[in-house]
Amino acid sequence: MVIGPTSESDAGEVLTLQRAAFVSEAQIYGSADMPPLTQTLPEVEAELRSSSGLAARKDGRLVGVIRFVEDDGVLLIGRIAIAPDMQGEGIGRTLLDAAERASSADVAELFTGSLSEANIRLYESCGYEEAERVPQGDGTEQVFLRKPLHQV
């Protein structure tokens, strides 16, 4: 597996991967009305221009992607998408670690939904701790997790 930067030219592949990866999340929440599934190609292109990203490729195939930005000492981890047939292979963990290592931020932050138990377990196993829960009005919550970076 090769990890490298994403670029705007990856947008079509990223969108396809993202849609495939988030179908299981839509099933958990009983709704396909979530940004990873409703985003358009121009929106993904714009996002790739305005943020950093890393892609995992296996034999040339895009199997994982992570997007992130740094803001005032905080590494804000955006969307992590892993090909459904490759989930559980450590790709998400590898991409998360690579993004953290590439950052000069003091802390990393990400969020997921409260019903996404596998995501929460993964993030906690990578050293993230729950920082806040924000009710969403549908009985679920956004769970924000944080992790200190570059501790000596």
Sequence and secondary structure as in RCSB ss.txt:
>XXXX:A:sequence
MVIGPTSESDAGEVLTLQRAAFVSEAQIYGSADMPPLTQTLPEVEAELRSSSGLAARKDGRLVGVIRFVEDDGVL
LIGRIAIAPDMQGEGIGRTLLDAAERASSADVAELFTGSLSEANIRLYESCGYEEAERVPQGDGTEQVFLRKPLH
QV
>XXXX:A:secstr
 EEEE  GGGHHHHHHHHHHHHHHHHHHHT   SHHHH  HHHHHHHHHHSEEEEEEETTEEEEEEEEEEETTEE
EEEEEEE GGGTTSSHHHHHHHHHHHH   SEEEEEEETT HHHHHHHHHTT EEEEEEE SSS EEEEEEEE S
  
